[in-house]
């Protein structure tokens, strides 16, 4: 499917923006691979008649993260654990910093995909990132971008004297339905 020219707004009302983390280290079995939902975000896709002029912008509130689940551990993740992890992410990792993305290039393919390149600002540093979005016949948009903490000058979170570490690479995924053009 191709999206008709127009302006489309995406957010929590018509999709999910999520972060997927992994872990490693000698105490990795004590930690969790996390699925974290971004509760407050908005994206705008301006689809131009000339596909090369299409733009995508996204902003996310780093303080709106909510841990949905944790897997890969010998311990079950309680609701209290989820809240504690979200607080640690906000207080020690993201520290309320702005998260923005602005495309610099969008290429469309006849198979219902878009290749998006642009700048992701995180921890006060803008770095290039590229990812593909799949567009279904029903207007569903899905895709995943992989980013590295260290690309933004941030050391990945660790605990238990460094024996449990969050992987440097995390995946950010979107699963949203394109609403009517605005």
N, C-alpha and C positions, 0 to 999 in steps of 0.2 A: 504494500500500500504506500502511496505517497500522500503526504499531508497537503491539503489545498493551501494556497497562499493566504496568510492572515496571521493574527497574533493570538497565541494560545498561552493561557496561564495554567501552571501546574502547582500543586501544593498538597498538603496532607488531606485535603478534601477529595482529591481524585487520584492519590497515589502514595507510595511509601518510598522514602529515602532512608537507606540503612547502611550501617557500617559493620563489616565482618572482620573480626580480629582473630589472630592465632597466637600461639604461645610456644615457647621453647625453654630449654635449660634443664638443669639437674632435677628441679622440683616441678617440672611442667605438669605432672599428673595432679598436682595440688591446685592448679589454675584451670581456667576455662577458656575455650574458644567462644567469643562473645558475638551475639547478634544484638546490635544497638540501633534503635530507631531514632531518627531525627524528628522531633515533634513539631518544630517551627521552621518551615522553609518555604521558599517560593522560587519558581522558575518561570521564565518567559521565553517562548520560542517564537521568533518573528520569521515566518516562512515567506521568503520572497519569490516572486515569479521566476527570477533567475536564481536557481538553487545555490549558486556560489555566493549570493548576498544574504543567505539565511544566517541568523544569529541566535545564540542561546546564552542566557544569563541566569545565574542561580545565586541566591543568598540563603544561608542557614544560620540559625541561632545555636551556637555551641553550648549554650546553657540548657537547651531543650532535649538533651539526649536521655533516652530511657533504655535500660538494659531489658531486652525481651527474653533472652535465654542464654544459657551457658552450657556448653557441651564439652566432652572430652576430659572430664575430671573424675577422680574417685569420689568427689563430694558433690552432693546436690546443691544447686544454687538457690538459696532461699530468697524471699522477697526483700528481707533486710540486706542480704548480700548484694542484690541487684541495686538497691538504693545506695548502699555504701560505695559500690563501684562507680555509679553515676556521679556521686559527689566527688570521688577521687579524680575522675576524668575532668570534671569542671574545675576543681580547686588546684590540682597539681599538674594536669596535662594541658588542657586547652585554655584554662584560665580566662574564660569568657571572651576569647579572641574572635574577631570577625572571620567568617568563612564566606568567600565569594568565588564565583567562577564566571569568566567571560570568554566566549569563544572568539577565536581569531580566524578560524576556518571551519566551514561545514561542507562536507562533500556528501552527496546523495548517490546511491546506487539503485539500479533498477530492481534489486532483490528485496527492497524494503529496509535497507540499512542506511544509517548516516554515520560517517566518520567525523567526529568532532575533535578539534584541537583548540586549546586555549590556555588561559592562565588561571591557576587555582591559587588563591591567596589564603594562607593558613599560617598561624603563628606570626603574622605580620610580614610574611615573605611570599611573593608571587613566584610560582614555578610553572613551567609548561607541563601539560598533561594531555593525553589523547585517549580516546575511547570510542567504541562503537555503540550505537543505539539501534536496536531492532524495532521496526514498526510493523505491528500486526494489521491484518485487514480490518480488525475491529477498533483500530485506533490505540491499541495498547503499545506503550513504549517501554522497553526493558533494556538495561545495559549495566555494565560494571566498569568502573575505573579503578586501577590499582595505583596507590600512592605510597611513598616512603616517608616516614617521620624524618629521617636524616636529610632528605632533600630540602626540608624546611628548617633545618638547623636544630632539630629537636631529638634528644636522646629518647628512644622508646622506654616506656614505663617498665620498671622492674621492682620486684619485692623479694622478701626472704633472703636478704643480703645478696641480691643479684642472681639467685639460683632459679628464679621464675621471671621470665622476661616476655613482654609482648613483642611479637614479630615486628620488624621494621616495616614490612609491607602490610597494608590493610586494604581491603576492597570496599569501595563505596558503590552501592547498587541503587538503581531506581526501577520502579515498577509502577507506571502511572497510565491513566487513560486520557487521551487528548480530548478536551472538551470542545464545544462548538467554537469556531473562530470568533474573536472579539474585535 
